[in-house]
Structure formats: C-alpha cells, structure tokens
C-alpha cells in the first residue's frame, strides 16, 4: 500500500470515528454505556473513535443500530478526484 493510500485509509478511519463519537455524544451515551448496548469493549470503542482500529462492517452496523442511524450515515464518503 502506498503512503498516499495509507493516508486516505487513515483519514477514513478517523472520519468514521468522529461520526461515531459525535452520534454517541448526541445520544448522551458514555463509552461504557455504548459498550454495554453493543457488546463491544470500551477499549475497542475508544480505538474506533480515535481512528486506530480497523472496524469490521458488522461492528459498524451494530454501532449504527445502537446510535439510531444507518450504517451509510456513519461511513465516510470517499473524496472524488477532480
């Protein structure tokens, strides 16, 4: 994987984490509460929110349901090249 591609993947992970954190806070859930609802561990959720975790689509779907949103709403859209 090239450095440019690696940065794009990192940026998408970070954007996903930011979406999840924003929606979690809007729902007034703590990490511990979201972990209890989803069955994911607090450390894993923390890494996802920080963009440090490769997140399985299944986990994104679980998080979307817990946060009353769609999977598509959480996954960042790729930027199109001009």
C-alpha positions as CSV (number, residue, x, y, z in Angstrom):
1,X,0.0,0.0,0.0
2,X,1.4,3.4,-0.9
3,X,1.8,6.2,1.6
4,X,-0.9,8.2,-0.1
5,X,-3.3,5.3,0.0
6,X,-2.4,4.7,3.6
7,X,-3.2,8.3,4.5
8,X,-6.6,8.0,2.8
9,X,-7.4,4.9,4.8
10,X,-6.3,6.6,8.0
11,X,-8.4,9.7,7.1
12,X,-11.5,7.5,6.5
13,X,-10.9,5.7,9.8
14,X,-10.6,9.0,11.7
15,X,-13.8,10.3,9.9
16,X,-15.7,7.2,10.9
17,X,-14.5,7.5,14.5
18,X,-15.6,11.2,14.6
19,X,-19.0,10.3,13.3
20,X,-19.5,7.6,15.9
21,X,-18.2,9.8,18.7
22,X,-20.5,12.7,17.6
23,X,-23.6,10.5,17.5
24,X,-22.7,8.8,20.8
25,X,-22.4,12.2,22.5
26,X,-25.6,13.4,20.9
27,X,-27.4,10.4,22.4
28,X,-25.7,11.2,25.7
29,X,-24.1,7.7,25.9
30,X,-20.8,7.2,27.7
31,X,-18.3,4.7,26.2
32,X,-19.3,2.3,28.9
33,X,-23.0,2.6,28.1
34,X,-22.4,2.1,24.4
35,X,-20.2,-0.9,25.1
36,X,-23.0,-2.4,27.2
37,X,-25.5,-1.9,24.4
38,X,-23.3,-3.2,21.5
39,X,-21.3,-5.9,23.2
40,X,-18.0,-4.2,22.1
41,X,-15.4,-3.4,24.7
42,X,-14.7,0.1,25.9
43,X,-11.1,-0.1,24.7
44,X,-12.2,-1.2,21.2
45,X,-14.8,1.6,21.1
46,X,-12.1,4.1,22.1
47,X,-9.8,2.9,19.4
48,X,-12.6,3.1,16.8
49,X,-13.4,6.6,17.8
50,X,-9.7,7.6,17.6
51,X,-9.4,6.0,14.1
52,X,-6.9,3.5,15.4
53,X,-8.9,0.4,14.8
54,X,-9.8,-1.4,11.6
55,X,-13.5,-1.7,12.0
56,X,-15.5,-4.6,10.6
57,X,-18.7,-3.7,8.7
58,X,-20.6,-5.9,11.2
59,X,-19.4,-3.7,14.1
60,X,-20.3,-0.5,12.2
61,X,-23.8,-1.9,11.6
62,X,-24.1,-2.8,15.3
63,X,-23.0,0.7,16.3
64,X,-25.4,2.3,13.8
65,X,-28.3,0.4,15.2
66,X,-27.3,1.3,18.8
67,X,-27.0,5.0,17.7
68,X,-30.3,5.0,15.9
69,X,-28.8,5.7,12.5
70,X,-27.8,3.9,9.3
71,X,-24.5,2.3,8.5
72,X,-24.3,4.5,5.5
73,X,-24.6,7.6,7.7
74,X,-21.5,6.6,9.7
75,X,-19.2,5.5,6.8
76,X,-17.4,8.5,5.3
77,X,-17.8,9.1,1.6
78,X,-14.6,8.9,-0.4
79,X,-13.5,12.2,-1.9
80,X,-13.7,12.2,-5.6
81,X,-10.8,13.4,-7.7
82,X,-11.5,16.3,-9.9
